[in-house]
Amino acid sequence: MGSIKGLERFDSPGKGRGLRVTKAFKVGELLFASPAYSYVLSLKESGCYCEFCFTRKEGLARCGKCKKAFYCNVKCQKGDWAMHKLECSAMIAFRENWCPSEMVRLVARILAKKKTLKERCVSEKLLLIEEMQSHVEDVDNEKRELNEADVAGLYRFYSKHLEFPNHKDLLTLFSQVACNGFTIEDDELSHMGTAIYPNVALINHSCLPSVIVTYNGTSAEVRAVKDMKPGDEVLISYIDLLYPTDDRNNRLRESYYFTCDCQECKSKSKDKVKLKVRKQSDPVEPAVINNMVRYARKTIREFRALKHIKTPSELLEMCEQSLEEMGAVFHDSNVYMLHMMYQAMGVCLYMQDLEGAVSYGEKILKPYSQLYPPYSLNVSSMYLKLGRLYMGLDKHSVGLKALKKAMAIMEVAHGKDHFYLTELRKEMTQK
C-alpha cells in the first residue's frame, strides 16, 4: 500500500476504514490532490470542454473521425485516444442510436484502464479500486434493474473494444461506481462529468465535514475547512447539507446504505431553523406542519421527475404554485421554500429571464449563508451566479460585492491559485 505525507489509513470506530491526519492542517490548506483513476466528460458539455483535460475554451478542435469529441490540441487528443477509441467507431456506427448512460461510459473506461495497468496507480495510493465498497448485497430491486440495464448498455455499445468480466463482477463494479463515483462540477456547481478517485473514496462522511473536495481539471483536491490536529479524521459530506436530519439520513441510506451519527445528526440543532414556520397570531398545529413537510417532499420528488418532460414555463408555474402553497405555513427561509426557489431560479436562467433569476437568488442567499457550513460551495456558487447576473444587468457595484464574497469562500475551497480564481479576478477588473 502506498502512502500520502501527513495522512494515514485507519479503522474508524463504527465506520470501517477511514483516513486521518498525522500532522496539523490549517483552514484552506491542501491535504492532498489525486488524479482520477478514470473519468468521463458529460455528453451535454461536449464542445464546451476538452474531453481530456476538461479545460473550458472557445474553438476546440474536433475528432476528425466521429466529429463528436473535442480537444484543446493534438496533444490532448492523443492523450485521450486510449479512452476515446472505445466510443469513436461506435458513435459513427450507431449514429443517433448511440446512447449509453454516463455510468456505462465511465465503467467502460475503468475496464479499459484495468486492462492496461500492471501495478497500483497513483490514484490508488491509499485504496485499490477493487477495495471500494460495493454494497451489492444491499441494492434494492429498482436499482438492480437499473444496473442490469446498464450492463446491457455496456454489452451493446462496447463489446467490440472490451473484454468483460463475468456478469456478477460487472454488477459489483456498477454498484462500486454508484457508491464511490464523484460528480465533477464547475464553479457554479454545474455537472461537467463523473470520475472515480479511489484515494478520495476512502474518506468517510460527516454532516460536519472537516474537508472539502474541489476539482482542478480532472484532478480532485482535498482542502481543510476546519483547523485539524494530528489524529483528526478526514471527513467530507457525501450529500447536500441544506436539509434537516431525517431528509439527510434518508438520502444517505438510499444512496450509501448507512445512517450518520455525527454531532449534528444526534443533536438536530439546526432542524428547527431549517424548518422555520411563518409567524402567525395563533401558533401553527404540529399536524399542519407535518402535512406541509409531506407535501414539500412530494413536490420535490415530482419536480425532479418532470424536470426533463415539462416545458420551462410549466416548470416555473409548478415552482410558483408550490411556493404559494408552502408559504402559507413556512417562512421564506425554510429549506423546502429555498429548494423550490433554487429550482425556479434555474428555470428563469434557462429562459434567460435575468430579473426573475435575480429576485429568487436574492431571497436564497442570506438563508444559505446561515444554514450551510462555512466555506460551502453551495454558498460561493450562489454568490457567483448572482454577481454575474448583476454584472449582466449593469449593476456593477452590487455585482462586484457578490463576486468578492464568492472569492473569499473559493480561496479556501479551491486554493488561491486555482484557474477559476484567476478567471474571476479578470472578470472583476473588466467593466
N, C-alpha and C positions, 0 to 999 in steps of 0.2 A: 504493500500500500504506500502511495506517495504521501507527501505532507505539504502544507502551506504554512509559511512562517507566521507565528502568532496565533495559530489555530490548532485545535486537535479534535478528533472524533472521540465521542464518549457515549456511555449508556445513560440516557437522560431518564430519571425516575418517572415511571408512568407513561413515557412517550416512546420508549425504544431508543434507537440510536439517534444521536444529535451531534451538534457542533458547539464547541465553547472556545472562548478566547484564553490564551495563555499570557497575554500582556494587556496593558490598558489601551483603550481606543477612545479618542475624543469625538464629540458630535461632528459629523461631516467627514471623518477620516475613513479612508478606503480600507476595508478588511482584506478583500481580495477581488480580483477580476477573473472571469473564466470565459474562454471561448466556448461556443456551442459545440456539443457533440454532433448534432445535426440541426438544421433549421430550414424553414421554407417561407418565402415571401407570399403573402396573401394574393390571390388572383386579382382581387379588386384594386390592388395597389400596383399591378403590373404596368410599366410605362412611366410610373412616377418615381420609383426607387430602383436602384441597381439590384438585380437578383442575387449578386454575390456578396457585395459589401453593405447593402442597404443604405447607400448614400442617396439622398433626395436631390435630384437636379434636373434641369431642363435639358432637352436634346440628347437623351440617352441613345446609344446605338442598339438596334435590334438584331436578334439572331437571324442570320441570312436564310436559314432553313425553314423554321416554323413561323418566324415573324412575330412570335408571341412573348419571347423573353428579351429583357432589356438590360444593357450593361454600360458602365462608365466608359470602358475602353476594351481593347483586345486582351489586356492582362486579366481583367475581371472575368471576361468571357471564358478565357482558358481555365481560370481558377474554378469556374463553376461547371465546366463541361462534364466532369465525372458524375455530377448530380443531374444536370440538365439533360444529358443523353438518355436518362431514364424516361423522359417525357417528350423530347423533341419529335421523334418519329411518330409516337402515339398521338400527339396533338394533331399532326398532319393527317394520319390515317383515320382517326375518329371524327375529325372536324368538330362540328357543334355538339356531337355526342360525347365529347371528352369532358367528363365531369366528376373526377374523383374529389372526395372531401379533402379539406386541408389536413385532417388527421391521416388519411390514407397517403397523401403526398409526403408527409413527414415520416411515417412508418417505412415507406419505400426507401427514403433516403437513409434511415437508420440501418435497414437491412443491407443496403449497398455499402455503407461505411463499415459495418461489422465485417463484411467480406474482405475488405482491403486491409483492415487493421491486423497487425501481427502481435501487438502488445498494447498495454494500457495507454490511453491518450491523455493529453493534458487536462481535458475537461473531466477526467475520471480520477484525479489525484486522491480524492477523499472517498469516492464511492464509485464502484463499477456500474455500468449501465445495467448489467444483469441483476445487480443487488437492489435496484429500485423497487419499492413496494408496488405490488400489482392489485391487491385486494380482489383478485379474480373470483375468489370464493364468495365475496360479498355482493357481487354485481346482481342487480335485480333483472327480471325478465325483459323489461323495456330496454335497459342498457345493453343486455345481452343481444337482443335483436339488432340494435344499432351497431354493435361490434361485429355481428355476423354480416350485416350489410356492408360494413367497411372492409371486412375480409374479402367479400365477393368483389368489391370495387378494386381491391388490390390485385386479385387474380385477373380481373377483366382488363385493367389498364397497364399492368406492369409485368405480365408473365413473360414477355419477350426478353426483358433485360435482367430479370431477377430469378434466383432460385429461392423458393420459400421453405421455411421450416414447417414442421407439421402443424395441423390446424390448432391443436391445443396451445402450442407455443406462440402461434400468431395471436390467438385471443389474449394470452398473457401479455404479449407485447403491447397490444392495443390498450389493455387495462393500465399497464405501466405508464404509457404516454398520456392517457386520460388523467391519471393521478399526479403525474410529475411534469407535465408539459408547462411551459411558460409562454404567455402571450407577450410578444414584443410590441410595445406601444410607443407612439411618438410623444412629443412634449405636451400635446393636448389630449393624450390618452386615447388616440385613435389606433385601432388594431392594424398593425403592419404585417405581422406574421406569427409563426409559432416555432418554438425551439425546445430542445432538450439540453439541460445543463446538469449532469449527474452531481457535480460538486455542490451546486446550489440546492439540489433536491434533497440533500442531507439535512437541510435546515428545517427545524420544527416550527409549528405555527404558534402565535400568541396574538390575542386581540390588543395586547400592549407590546408591540414589536420593539426590538432594540436596534434593528437594522432595516434598510430598505433596498430593494433591488431596482436598478435602472439599467438602461441599455445604451451601449456605445457601439453603433453599427450592429454587428451580430453578437458582440460580447456582452455578458452580464457583469455588472459591477455591484458590489455589496458594500454599502456605507453605513456607519453608525448614525442613528438618530437619537441616541442617548449616550451619555458617557458610560463606558464599560470598564469594569475592573477585571483582573485575571480571575478565571473561573466562571465568569458570567456566561450563560448560554446565549448563543446567537439565535435570535427569533425573528421570523418575518410574519407578515399577515398573508394568509392564502386567499382572503376574501375582502370584499368591500366592508369597511368597518363602520359605515354610517348607521347601520340598522341596530335595533335592540337585540338583547342577548338571545331570546328564543329564535329570532329570524337567523341570526348568525350561526347558531348551532344547528338549526335545520339545514342550512346551506352546507355546513361542514360535514354533517352526517351524509347528506345526499351525494356530495362530490368526493369526500375524502374518508368517509366511514369512521369518524371519531367525533367526540364531543370535547370542547375546550374547557379546561378548568383553571384558566388564568384568573388573576385577582378581579378583573373587570367582570368576568362571567360569574364569579362567586358573589360579588357584591352587587352586581347590576346597577352600579352607582349612576350611570348615565341614562338608564332606561326612562326615568321619569321626564327628563328634559327632552329626550328623543321622541317621546310620545305626548308632547305638550298639548294640552287641551285649551280651547278658546275660553277666555273668562266670560262667565255668564252670571246673571243675577241669582239663579239657583244652580247649585253645583250639578255637574253632569253625572247621571247614574252610571255606575260601572258597566251595566249591561249595554248601555248605549255606546260606550267607548269600545267594548269588546266587539259589538256588531260592526262598528265602523272600522276597526282593525281588520276584521274578516273581509269586509267589503274592499278595503285598501289592498290587501294581499291578493284577493281575487282579481281586482282591476290590473294590478301589476302583472300578474300571470297572463291575463287576456291580452294586454297591450303587447307583451313580449311575443305572443303567438301571432298577433295580427300585424306586427311591425312591417313585415315584408309582403303583406297581402293587400292591406287597405291603402287608399291614396293619402298623401300628406295632409290634405285638408280634413279628411275623415279622422285621421290620427289626432290632429290638433283639436278637433271637436271632442274626441274621446278624452283628451287631457283636460280640456276646459270643463267638460261635464263632471268628470271625477273630482276636479279641484273644487268645484262649486258644492258638490255633494259632501265631500270630506270637510270642506271649510266651515260647514255649519257646526261641526263638533271640534275639529282640530285647529290648532294655532298654525299660522303660516310657517313657523319654524319646525313643525312636526315632520319627522323624516319621510313619512308617506306623502305628505304635501310636496316636500323637496324632491322626492323621486319623480313625481309626475311633472313638476315644474322643469326638472332637468330634461325629461323626455320632450316636453313642449318646446324648450329652448332648442333642442336638437332638430325638431321638425321645422321651427322658424328658420334656423340656419340653412336647412336643406332647401327651404322655399325662398331663401335669400331675403327674408323679412328681418333686416338687421335690427330695426327698432323693437320688434317683438322679441327677438332673442335677447336684446339688452335688458328689456323690462323683466324678463324671467331671471336672467343672470344676476341682476341687482338684488332680487329677492332671495336668491340662493346663497349668495356669497357670505354674508355675515354668519348665518347659522352653520354653514360649512366650516368656517374658521373656528367656531366654538365646539362643534361636535366631532370633528376629525382630530386624530392625534397631531402633535407638532410635526412639521416638515412633511405634510401629506401631499402626494402628487394630485389627489383629487382637488385640493385647495389651489395648488400652484397652477394646475391646468385651467381652473375656472378663472383665476386672475388673468391668465394668458388670453383665454378666449375673449373675456370682457375687454381687456386692454386693446386687443387687436380690433375688436368691434368699434370701440370708441375712436381709435385712430382712423378707421374706415369711414366713420361719421364726422370726421374733422373735429373731434373733441380731444385735442391733443393733451391738455394738461391732466384731465382725468385718466386718459389713456396711459400716459407715462407713469402716473401714480400706481395704476393697476399693474403695469409691466414690472415696475420696481419691486412690488410685493411678490410677484411671481418669481423674480430673480433671487430674492432673499431666500426663498424656500429651495429653489433649484440649485443654488450654490452649495447647499448642504447635501441635497439628494443626488445631484448629478456630478458634483465637483466643479470648481470654478473654471476649469479649462475645457469643459465639455463643449462640443460643437454647437449644441443648442444655445449655450450662453453666449458664445462668440456671435452667433446669428442674432440673438436677442439684443446684444449691445449695439450691433449695426442697425437693427430695426429702430432702436430708441434714438439714434442720432439722426436718422432720416426724417425729414419733415414731409 
